Structures are given as structure tokens and as C-alpha cells.
């Protein structure tokens, strides 16, 4: 087409703005082979660009890639309608559970995951002349990967393959650089004016309540239908429950989310009947590539739900986050697609500036096991080798590689194994593909049905118990259930042809749904804990169920989907695992661990054998203590944990310890450190050798402690302990009075009469260290403290004597005690 010529397109599209740049688009493709088209919502790019490429002869067959099934169906229908045909003729679609194409089809609208499988199965894309990536700004993992593969094909295999990347909100320069500096073509939009209003939602007000209030106000103050953006299905249900009773008869309530049947989604998108206003409650599924007729009011909660993958746990949790500015603009634009409209944002105007500019790419926050499996099929060991706008996090790559290795899909060189090849041929995520491929022949169909059930939200209801949902799916007569069962049949048939390539890691299920699920989720076998509703997963994490549910009473589950904090997530779906199946799994995968540990409650060492499934303890039974060093080590650890003071030293061992501590403190090396911390740290060396076979505190008797403490005396001082730090002082009366060793000055508490006749102060340590004397009355009450007994006799004794004579008249109180006879008795009776 020459520049300025009018494109050959169906009638009735002349008003769409993108028509003005189609000639530039053609010229860029013919000269460069690749182009980036940036066009706002309403420009007509989704429908007109594919039609133009075909009608202008630039491409005989076009693939248009949409991020969502709803948008893919809508785009195909609109193009077919413009051509006056039914879907499946010139324009068709191809997506999971649904395909409408024929030999006449020249434009195929496919979802991103379907395109990835197409290009992996046929790298040359035989017969395809152009590939268009629509709404690329959503940055899904399949979209990023699909573009990377398409670039490789166009670079190495098909230099005639034309690539178009389209978006309403996109960093066109960044994508153009990825496409070898492809031209960027920009189109104006056809949006009508949209008035932005703000209704602040305080933090104390639930989003559902704020939305209900905004909807009721809009119905009263505005005309036309309303599109409400909510973060998820749960909030949609709650808002619907609050609105339904108060809506007028001429207002139709229509939910719109991914798990709905295609027919119910189409009802939400189609124009409302004459005289009827529609309130569409939608997730972010309605943000792009979709025009809902009659909508001129948008109410935006400002929230969305997105997955967040935790590589350290292998779990994905859904988190509710603020939308980006790009998403907020896309949502507001829905109000001006067909006429001037109003967008009501449930936040303050100044908060918009704080929003992220764009949504976070999925490749930075998702499970990458499927990506790695596809990369291996493509012959790439590391996704970083591909042309990706954002490199994947290495932690997530390592976790994905570990999972695929555990499933037997990759060898040590990160290459596909035969089992991995069999898994990749199934249109399923790796876990579920392994579940089907490894299932026994009689379980393969059931495994395929479970795989479809898990990947298609809403099939068979919303029960946590997948067994119940599977029964309802099998009984379903609605089109979606029939399509799901047909897909399961095709998956099972494909798996049967690859049965010899499976990993062989399966086990008979005997009809146990949990046993089949465990093939794909061996790390999420969940064992019930004492607390109602609490489970321990074999990956070491926790999971919780509402204790009122029947599944919460099962002994063992397979937790397929776990959301929330990894340490104690919420089990969203799973199935019971019977005892027979558990026994088979344990026989194949369980490990045992013998533990010798100190039990503080009994102050003793106990031995047990624990059976483990992954990192979850299945059973722990007591066993006899082994005759090895583990017992002594555990006992020593128990002493350190509870403290040395918890041992039963008794009176004599306590006195000995005090004497040794005194000598260590005043003498230093070679005496060892004798405080509690030092002794506890070295208990294996000084104490336990004196108690061979000891396993409890009770085995460490006072006699054992005395022997062990005596062994701490350095050899140079052996046999001299009583000379250096005697336990008692022998008084002039012959009495043996205990010495208290407290700190640096040992104390002797003795009645003063027993020291009469003593002219020298009592001392220890070969006479070098005077004792601190606590002089007592005959009634053992303190009367004086001294470290100079001769000085006391010569000095203050006179005053003390006077007092003692008055209180104890029956005792002798000599004027010269240094030369008196010692006594412990009163005066003899006359």
C-alpha cells in the first residue's frame, strides 16, 4: 500500500482513529518486519490491525494474541461481525477448552498460553505470516515468553515473519529496543471526555461498603450503565449480596470474572435490554480489549489481586495491592468508550501520584517452573539467555529448577528427560503434567480430570474438597463442564501415548483422589495437628482450614492450593489422603530420624525415632537410649540449658565448690575458671567422666559431684586443699567450726568464748590470709566482726564484756581473754 492510500477494510470503521496510521504500520512492517503500535483504548487497534494486514495482502494468515479468553472471544466476534460472517470462518479463535477455526480461517485469535504451545510445537510457525501481541502492557509471563520466542524465530528461522506489539499504555521505546529498534507508530484514541471524581474511602471502611454506597449514589445521580472494578471474586460476591435487595427492577446486576462460564461472561459484556441499566461487577479482566456497551460510569476501588511467589517456600499467595496509574487510567477510559462518561475513584486525588507508574511484570513475581520446562524444550538452560524485557529473579529460577528436578523433568545438565518431554506435551503446569504422566494407567483419566479441575477456576463449584468438586464436574451438563471433560479425555489420551516416558514415580491409588494429587504435590501432603483445623505440610510450612469443614477432620490431606503467609497459609483446595495411600507414599518417600535429646520437664535424656515425610513429622515413638556419646552430649546440653544450679549438690558438694571457687579467684592459673557459666560450658570434661552411663540429673549424685569437683584441683595442689582452704576451723576448745567461703574473704562465725586464750588471729592459706571473724554471743547472736583478734582483745573487748556480763551472767567473761581458758559452757553449778 502506498502512503496515504485508504486501507481496504469493512464498512463502518472509518471513524476509528487507528485507521489513520495503518499505512504507516504497513510501511514499517514492509521495511523492518517489526513494529510497535501505541494506541489508546477505543482506537480500534485490536480489530482493525489484523483485518488490515490480511485485506492489504501483507499477511495471508495472522495470529492475534490476547492475554485473556474473554478479550479473545470479543475480538474474534467483532471482526467476524464486521465481515458479516460467523466466528470460525475468516476469523476464528483458539483457546483452552474452546476452539473455533476452519480451513477458511486466516485470522486466529489465541490466548498467550496457547501461542506459547503453538510456537514450541512448531518453531517455524509454518503458514503464519504475522504475529500480533495485543495489550502487551499487561506483561504476563506467557506474553513475555511468547514474544521472546517469536523474536528468536523471526531472527534465526523466519526472517519473513512479521511481528507487531500493540498496547494502550506501554513504554514503546523499551519494547522497540527489544525488537532491534523497531519503528514506533502512535495512534490517537477515540475516547469521549471522562470526568474524574474522587470519593475517599477511609481505612476503617470496608471496600465493599464503599463500593455499595458509590453505586447507589451513581444510580441516583447519573444515567447509563455502571462498571465497577473490584479486587476479586470474593468482593464481587459480597457487593452483589448487599446491592441485590436494594436495586430497582430496571437495574440488572452482572458479575464478570475469569472463573465464570463463557456464557455468563458474555451476558455481562452484551448490551443491556432496552430500558434496563446494568451494573457490572468486574475484576481487572475488564480493563483492556473490551467494550461493554452502555457503560458511561466507572467506579474504581483502586485495588487488584495479584499473585506473589515465595521462592523459599515454593508457594504462591494472592495479595491485594493498589493499582498502577496506568491501570487506573485504563479503568477510567472504560467510561468514555461510547459516549462522555464519569469515573469515580475511591481514593483521594492526591494519592494518584503515589501509585506505581505501571503494573509489576508477572515474570518478577510468579512460579517459573513452567517457564523453565518450556525453555528446556526450546533448548535454553537459562531464561536470561532469551530476549526478555525483565530478567527473571535467580531465586525463583533456582526454586523452579529444584522442583523440576524433583519431578524428574530435568537432568543434572538442565536438559529435558524423557519424563520431562512427556510432561511438556501435556497442556498443563509442570506439577499437574507430572501428576498425569506418572499416574497408573487406571488412574490416568481421573488425573487428567483433576488437572483440568485445578487449572479452571469455578469448575465443579468452589468447595475446598476437590473430591466433591470432581464428582460435581462429572455430573455437570453445562457446556463448560462438557468442554472440561472433553479436554481431560484428550489429555489422558496424549499421556497414554507417552506412558513409557513417564517418571515411574507413581503408586496405585485404589480410587483415592488424594493419592493421585500427591503425585503433583508431594511437598504439600498435610498432617493434622492437635489444634483444630491446623496442618503441617511436608514442605515444612503450615496450613489452616476452617475447623467446621469436613476436610478439617481428616488425618491427612494433600493441600493443592495454599494462600496467605507461608508459615501458616490458608488451604484453598485439597483432598483427603487415605491411610493405605499414605502407607504406600511413606514406603516410597519416608525417612526416619533417631533423636537423642534432653527433656527439661523430666531433667533426663530420652531417645525417640521419628518418621518424616519431607519436613513433616508423621510419627514419633520412644526407643531405648543408645550406648554412645550422644547421651552424654544431650545431658551436657541439658545442664547448660537449665543451669548448673539445678543439679543436686547437697551441703558438702556446695561447700567444696565454694572452696574451689575461692582458691581459683584468689590464685588464678593454673586453677580453672569456676563460675557457673564456665563449669556448664565444660561439663563434658570435668563432670560426666565421673558418671559413666548417666542420663539424668538424678544420676549426678552428690558423691559424683564431689569426686568431679575434686578432680578440678590442679596437680600442683593435689593433697593440699585442706591446708589452703580448709572446710572447718579447729577452735581452741576442740570444736570444728565450718568456714564460709564468700568472695575474697572467708568468714568464720564462732562464739567468742571458744577463742579465749588465742593471741594470734586465725588464718588460712598457710597463714597468709586472715579469716573474717563473726564473733557470736552464747546465743549465737553477732556481737562483733573483726580481722584483728589481738586488737579486739586489747581494745573494744572491755565494752563488749560489760554488755555480755549483763546479758549472760552465768558465763565467765574474763578481763584478759587473751590469757583466759577457752570454753563453750556456762559457769559450773554450785
RANOR-V299433 format. One line per field, one symbol per residue. phi: phi as a letter, one per 40 degrees, with the letter a starting at -180 (. if undefined). psi: psi as a letter, one per 30 degrees, with the letter a starting at -180 (. if undefined). burial: b if it has 9 or more other ideal C-beta (glycine too) atoms within 8 Angstrom, else e. A space follows every 50 residues. Layout:
# RANOR-V299433
phi: ???
psi: ???
burial: ???
This chain:
# RANOR-V299433
phi: .cdgccccbccgbcccdcccbccccccccccbgaabbbacdgcgcccccc ccccccgcacbbbbbbcbcccccccccccccccgbcchccbbbaacgabb bacccbbbcbcccccdcccccbdcfdgcbabbccfcccfccccccccccc cccccbbbccccbbbbacbacdcccccccffccbbbbccbccdbccbbbc bdccbcdccccdccccccccbbbgcbbbbbcacccccccccccdcbcccc bbcbcaacccddccccccccccddgbcbbcbbccdccbfabcdgcbbbbb cgbabbcbcbdcbgbbbcbcbccccccccccccdcbcbadabbbbcacdc cccccccbccdcccaacbccccccccccgbcbdccccbcbcccccccccc cccccccgcbcccgcccdcccccccccacddcccdcccccdcbccccccc cccccbcgcggbdcccccccccccccbcdccccccccccccccccccbdc cccgccaccfgcccccccccbccbcbbcbdcdgbbbcccgcbabbcdccc cccccbbbccbbbgdccaccccaiacbcccccccccccbcbbacbbacbd ccfacbbabbcbbgbbccabbcaccccacccccccccccccchccccccg ccccccccccccccccbgdccccbcdcccccbcccbbcccbdgcbacccc cccccccccccccddcbdgbdcccaccbbccdcgcbbccccbgcbcbbca ccccbdgcbbccabffgcbccccbcbcdcgbcbababacdccdcbcddcc cdcccccbccbcbccbccbcccabbccccc
psi: klkflkkjlllggffkefffgeeeeeeeeeeffkkkjjklkffgeeeeee eeeeffgekekkkkkkfkeeeeeeeeeeeeeefhllkfceklljlkfkki laffkfjkjlleeeeeeeeefiffhkfkfkkkjlhfffhleeeeeeeeee eeefefeiffkkkkkklejkieeeeeeehhhlkkkkkllhklkkkklkjk jlffkkeeeeeeeeeeeeeefllllkkkkleaeeeeeeeeeeeefgklfg kkkjljleflleeeeeefelkllkgkkkjkjlagfgelhkkjkfkgkkjj fgllkkkjkjeffgkkkkkklklleeeeeeeefffgeflkakkjkhlkef fefflkellkkfffhlkgeeeeeeeeefgkekfffljkekklkeeeeeee eeeeeefgfkafgglkleeeeeeffkilleeeeeeeefkleffeeeeeee eeeefjkfkgagkejfeeeeeeeffkgleeeeeeeeeeeeeeeeeefgef flfggllkfhgjeeeeefefhfggkkkklekkfklklfgflllkljffke fffkekljjekklakefilkjelalkjleeeeeeeeeefllljkkjlkje efhlkkklkkkkjbgkkekkkllkkliafeeeeeeeeeeeefkfffliel eeeeeeeeeeeeeeefeakgklkgleeeeeegffefefffikfkgleffi leeeeeeeeeffkkefgkfgefeeilflkjlfffkjkkkkjjbfjlkjjk keffgkfjfkkklahhgfjkkjkjkllfghkkfkklgieeeeefcfeeee eeeeeeeifflkilfiffglkllgllkkk.
burial: eeeeeebebeeebeebbbbebbbbbbbbbeeebbbbbbbbbbbbbbbbbb bbbbbbebbebbbbbbbbbbbbbbbbbbbbebbeeebebbbbbbbbebeb beeebbbbbbbbbbbbbbbbeebebeebbbbbbbbbbbbbbbbbbbbbbb bbbbeeeeeebbbbbbbbebebeebbebbeebbbbbbbbbbbebebebbe beeeeebbbbbbbbbbebbeebebbbbbbbbbeebbbbbbebbeeebeee bbbbbbbbebbbebbbebbeebeeebbbbbbbbbbbbbbbebbbbbbbbb bbbbbbbbbbbeebbbbbeeeebbbbbbbbbbbbbbbbeebbbbbbbeee ebeebeebbbbbbbbbbbbbbbbbbbbbebeebeebebeeebeeebbbbb bebbbebbbbeeebebbebbbbbbebebebbbbbbbbbbbeebbbbbbbb bbbbebeebbeebbbbbbbbbbbeebeeebbbbbbebbbebbebbbebbe bbbebbbebeebbbbbbbbbbbbbbbbbeeeebbbbbbbebbbbbeeebe bbebebbbbbbbbeebebbbbbbbbbbbeebbebbbeebbeeebebbbbe eebbbbbbbbbbbbebbbeeeeeebbeeeebbbbbbbbbbeebbeebbee eebbbbbbbbbbbbbbeeeebbebeeebbbebbeebbbeebeebbbbebb ebebbbbbbbebbeeebeeebeebbbbebebbbebebebbbeeeebbbeb bbbbbbbbeebbbbbeeebebbbbbbbbeeeebbebeebbebbeeebeeb bebbbeebeebeeeeebbebebbeeeeeee
